[in-house]
């Protein structure tokens, strides 16, 4: 099968980090967000080709994919940000059979084996039951567990099954016919939505089964990226240093090889990139990028990019790559 991965967004909610790094390549628990998803798909499914719809900082995405993955990959630039339907339309010349579509703003615990186990299904859409259903597009299903429609941000609890942005569709011709129909009409809120193309398919008889995921972890804004970092450290991504000099390590943490920690208290829920140097500091619930130097800081709930330098800071900071901030000795506790 072909796998389409739209990556063109600018990641504005994660600025300043996304000024220099595309959102899918931001690291959480020591690994790029995109790689968690792509690694899982390549391990579980027979993938013929990866199709990346790129945009912001596209050169970094292409270099990363070519360096990391041996599978055939193509890159198509989305020059006009006109929505999810417009993004998938760009993949049409490369899609000649069943297709898996993945939006990698989130990580998920999804059972992809149903694709092979249920060969007669026209497709699958994965969902997660949530309490705050008003924030999402929710899926309404029929008595046989197939999607009837998606309702964006409903005011009443018509459904609590949130669409997580993961789809498998066997009939690519009907999919692109639906996308063409969507693009032929006026956009909604300035965008063309892929979910409207799915509705087109359903209205013409397609049976798209709804599959619930066990876990769904957002990586689209700083506070949720930190929460996902915590989850990943708690479930297998932790890595303690062999030695940490005169420091206290509070599990779970991930301290990459080559990082140096001295006279500090690190954790819980902290990831530190390779080559970073942490001296005389306290870090809690934070992510620190590679080759960053932190001296005499007390930080929590912070995102610090790579090659940064911080001294004397207290509290919470979101600093991008190559930042340099220092305050007078002592600071305020």
C-alpha positions in Angstrom: 0.0 0.0 0.0 1.0 3.7 -0.3 1.1 5.9 2.8 0.4 9.6 2.6 1.8 11.8 5.4 0.8 15.5 5.2 3.5 17.7 6.8 3.0 21.2 5.3 1.8 23.0 8.4 3.9 25.7 10.1 3.2 24.5 13.6 2.4 28.0 14.9 1.3 26.8 18.3 4.9 25.5 18.9 6.7 28.6 18.1 9.5 29.6 18.6 10.7 26.0 18.2 9.0 25.6 14.8 10.8 28.7 13.4 13.9 26.5 12.9 12.5 22.9 13.1 9.4 21.5 11.3 6.9 20.3 13.8 7.1 16.6 12.8 10.8 16.7 13.5 10.5 18.1 17.0 11.7 15.5 19.5 9.8 14.0 22.4 11.4 11.5 24.7 14.5 11.5 22.5 12.8 10.8 19.1 11.2 12.9 16.4 7.4 12.9 16.6 7.1 11.7 13.0 9.4 8.8 13.6 7.2 7.2 16.2 4.4 6.9 13.7 6.4 6.0 10.6 8.5 3.3 12.4 5.3 1.7 13.7 3.7 1.7 10.2 6.7 0.2 8.5 7.0 -2.5 11.2 3.4 -3.6 11.0 2.4 -3.1 7.3 3.7 -3.9 3.9 4.4 -0.4 2.7 5.3 0.2 -1.0 5.9 3.9 -0.8 5.8 6.9 1.6 4.3 10.1 0.1 5.2 13.2 2.1 3.2 16.4 1.5 5.7 19.0 2.6 5.8 22.8 3.1 7.4 24.6 5.9 11.2 23.8 6.1 10.6 21.0 3.6 14.4 20.5 3.0 14.8 19.3 6.6 12.0 16.8 6.2 13.4 15.4 3.0 16.9 15.1 4.4 15.6 13.4 7.6 13.6 10.9 5.6 16.3 10.0 3.2 18.8 9.6 6.0 16.5 7.4 8.2 14.3 5.3 5.9 15.2 2.9 3.1 11.7 2.6 1.8 10.8 4.4 -1.4 9.7 8.0 -0.7 8.4 10.9 -2.7 8.0 14.5 -1.6 5.3 16.9 -2.9 5.2 20.5 -1.8 1.9 22.0 -0.8 2.4 25.6 -1.9 -1.1 26.7 -1.1 -2.3 25.9 2.4 -5.9 25.2 1.5 -6.7 22.4 3.9 -6.5 18.6 4.3 -8.4 17.7 1.2 -6.1 20.0 -0.9 -3.1 18.3 0.7 -4.2 14.7 -0.1 -5.2 15.8 -3.6 -1.5 16.4 -4.3 -0.7 12.7 -3.7 -3.1 11.5 -6.4 -0.5 11.0 -9.1 1.4 8.6 -6.8 -1.6 6.6 -5.4 -2.7 3.7 -7.5 -4.3 1.4 -4.9 -5.2 1.2 -1.2 -3.9 4.1 0.8 -3.2 4.9 4.5 -3.4 8.6 5.4 -1.7 9.7 8.6 -1.6 13.2 10.2 1.3 13.2 12.5 0.4 15.9 15.0 -0.4 13.1 17.4 0.9 9.7 18.5 -1.5 6.9 19.0 -1.8 3.3 20.1 -3.8 1.9 17.1 -4.4 -1.6 16.0 -3.4 -1.6 12.3 -3.8 -5.3 12.0 -7.4 -4.9 11.1 -6.4 -3.7 7.6 -5.2 -7.3 6.8 -7.7 -9.1 9.0 -10.8 -7.5 7.4 -10.0 -7.4 3.6 -13.7 -6.8 2.7 -13.9 -3.6 4.6 -13.9 -0.5 2.3 -11.8 1.3 4.9 -11.2 2.3 8.5 -11.2 5.5 10.5 -9.6 5.5 13.9 -11.1 7.4 16.8 -10.7 8.0 20.5 -13.5 8.4 23.1 -13.0 11.8 24.8 -14.8 13.8 27.5 -14.2 17.2 25.9 -15.9 16.3 22.6 -16.7 19.9 21.8 -13.1 20.5 20.8 -13.0 17.9 18.1 -14.6 16.5 15.0 -16.6 13.5 16.3 -17.6 10.4 14.4 -21.2 9.2 14.4 -21.4 5.5 13.6 -24.3 3.2 12.7 -25.3 -0.1 14.4 -22.7 -2.0 12.5 -19.8 0.2 13.7 -19.4 2.1 10.4 -19.1 5.8 10.1 -22.2 7.7 9.2 -20.8 11.2 9.5 -18.4 13.5 11.2 -19.7 16.5 13.1 -17.2 19.3 13.8 -17.1 20.6 17.4 -20.7 19.5 18.4 -22.5 21.5 21.1 -24.5 18.4 22.2 -23.0 14.9 22.9 -24.0 13.4 19.6 -20.8 11.4 19.9 -17.6 11.3 22.0 -15.5 9.5 19.4 -12.9 12.1 18.3 -11.4 11.7 14.8 -7.6 11.3 15.4 -6.5 11.8 11.7 -5.7 8.2 10.7 -7.5 6.6 7.8 -7.2 3.6 5.5 -9.1 3.5 2.3 -9.2 0.7 -0.3 -10.9 2.6 -3.2 -8.5 5.4 -4.1 -10.6 6.3 -7.1 -13.7 7.1 -5.0 -11.5 8.9 -2.5 -10.1 11.3 -5.1 -13.6 11.6 -6.7 -14.8 12.8 -3.3 -11.8 15.2 -3.0 -12.6 16.7 -6.4 -16.2 17.2 -5.3 -15.0 19.0 -2.2 -12.6 21.2 -4.1 -15.4 22.1 -6.6 -17.4 23.8 -3.8 -16.7 26.8 -1.6 -14.3 26.1 1.2 -15.5 25.9 4.8 -13.8 28.4 7.1 -11.3 29.0 4.4 -10.3 25.3 4.0 -11.2 22.2 2.2 -11.6 19.2 4.6 -10.7 15.6 3.8 -13.6 14.5 6.1 -16.0 16.0 3.6 -14.5 13.7 0.9 -15.0 10.7 3.3 -18.7 11.8 3.7 -18.9 11.8 -0.1 -17.6 8.2 -0.2 -20.1 7.1 2.5 -23.0 8.7 0.7 -22.1 6.6 -2.3 -22.1 3.3 -0.4 -18.6 3.0 1.1 -18.5 1.2 4.4 -15.8 2.7 6.5 -15.4 1.0 9.9 -14.7 2.9 13.0 -11.8 1.6 15.1 -11.1 2.9 18.6 -7.5 3.5 19.8 -6.3 2.8 23.3 -4.1 5.9 23.5 -3.9 9.2 21.7 -1.2 11.7 22.6 -1.1 15.2 21.3 2.2 16.8 20.2 0.7 20.0 18.8 1.4 22.6 21.5 4.0 22.9 24.3 1.9 21.7 27.2 0.6 18.6 25.4 4.1 17.9 24.0 5.4 17.8 27.6 2.5 15.6 28.7 3.3 13.2 25.8 7.0 13.2 26.9 5.9 12.2 30.4 3.8 9.3 29.0 6.6 8.0 26.8 9.1 8.1 29.6 6.7 6.2 31.9 6.1 3.5 29.2 9.5 2.5 28.0 11.5 5.5 26.6 13.3 6.3 29.9 17.1 6.2 29.9 19.1 6.8 33.0 22.8 7.8 32.8 25.4 5.3 33.9 26.7 8.0 36.3 25.6 11.5 37.1 28.4 12.8 39.3 27.0 14.6 42.3 23.5 14.9 40.9 20.1 13.5 42.0 18.1 11.7 39.3 14.3 11.3 39.9 12.7 8.8 37.5 11.5 8.7 34.9 14.1 10.6 32.8 15.8 10.2 29.5 19.4 11.5 29.4 21.0 10.8 26.1 24.6 9.5 25.9 27.0 12.3 25.7 25.0 14.6 27.9 26.7 15.9 31.1 24.9 16.5 34.4 26.6 17.8 37.5 25.5 19.3 40.8 21.9 19.1 39.7 18.5 17.6 40.4 16.9 16.1 37.2 13.4 14.8 37.0 10.8 13.5 37.0 9.7 13.6 33.4 12.8 15.2 31.9 14.4 14.5 28.5 17.9 15.9 27.9 19.5 15.7 24.4 23.0 14.4 23.6 25.8 16.9 24.2 23.8 19.0 26.6 25.5 20.2 29.8 23.4 20.8 32.9 25.3 22.3 35.9 23.9 23.3 39.3 20.3 23.3 38.1 16.9 21.8 38.9 14.8 20.5 36.0 11.3 19.0 36.2 8.8 18.1 33.5 10.9 19.6 30.7 12.6 18.8 27.4 16.1 20.1 26.7 17.6 19.9 23.2 21.1 18.7 22.1 24.2 20.7 22.9 22.4 23.1 25.1 24.1 24.5 28.2 22.1 25.2 31.4 23.8 26.8 34.4 22.2 27.7 37.8 18.6 27.3 36.6 15.4 26.1 38.2 13.0 25.1 35.4 9.8 23.2 35.2 7.3 22.7 32.3 9.9 24.1 29.9 10.9 23.4 26.3 14.4 24.4 25.4 15.8 23.9 21.9 19.2 22.8 20.8 22.5 24.8 21.0 21.0 27.2 23.5 22.6 28.8 26.6 20.7 29.5 29.8 22.0 30.9 33.1 20.2 32.0 36.3 16.6 31.4 35.0 13.7 30.5 37.3 10.3 29.2 36.3 9.0 28.1 32.9 10.5 29.0 29.6 9.9 28.1 25.9 13.1 28.9 24.1 14.1 27.9 20.6 17.3 26.8 19.1 20.4 29.0 19.5 18.8 31.1 22.2 21.0 32.8 24.8 19.5 34.1 28.1 21.3 35.0 31.3 20.1 36.9 34.4 22.0 38.2 37.4 23.4 35.8 39.9 20.9 34.3 42.3 17.7 35.1 40.5 14.4 34.7 42.3 13.3 31.4 43.7 
